[in-house]
Amino acid sequence: SKTHGCFFCNRNNEAGAKEVGFTDAQIAALGGEADSAPWTPAERSVIALADELALTNMGGALTPALHAALKTHFTEGQI
């Protein structure tokens, strides 16, 4: 919801994120540069995948480089 900017979605998703333990800093960083945010390397790779899968990215793809980054943290089944 941070990617497409829906106020209603953001308000509810932010509340849900806080309920499961996201910090205010992490929530504020969503939709920005993953490398400058308080994310672990595994979380950064998932954010990169989410950026590719977003409906606003019609040309998104799971590239070999992104797959390799994900593979360092996740199994093939998890990816």
URUR-V542496 format. One record per helix or strand. SS is the DSSP state (H for helix, E for strand). FROM is the first residue (numbers start at 1). LEN is the number of residues. If there is no record, write none. Layout:
# URUR-V542496
SS|FROM|LEN / SS|FROM|LEN
This chain:
# URUR-V542496
H|7|13 / H|24|6 / H|34|3 / H|41|13 / H|64|8
